[in-house]
Amino acid sequence: MEPINVDDLQRFVGATMEIAIEDKQGGDQAPVVKKIIKKIQYCPDHTHVRFYFDTMYFLAVPLNSKVNQTEVMFSASDLESGLTYTFQKV
């Protein structure tokens, strides 16, 4: 499995995205939210990719996640936590 490539994700910068986090283990489900992606970069220790919504707030996705993506969608499943992060262009 290849790690997430930040350069490939730059197509989402500036886009309004619907973001969902699904818990495969049946825990509480977070609501789907619409956010504009301002910046995408690796975290300082290169274990996660950060999707910034402004200069301070971000969502971090583990680099070792199983990835599925198209031109308008990015989905990453973290097998360790059981969470799936889905970003869909609106």
PyMOL commands that set and color helices and strands:
alter all, ss='L'
color gray80, all
select helices_A, chain A and resi 6-12
alter helices_A, ss='H'
color red, helices_A
select strands_A, chain A and resi 16-23+33-36+39-42+48-52+58-62+66-69+73-78+83-89
alter strands_A, ss='S'
color yellow, strands_A
deselect
rebuild
show_as cartoon
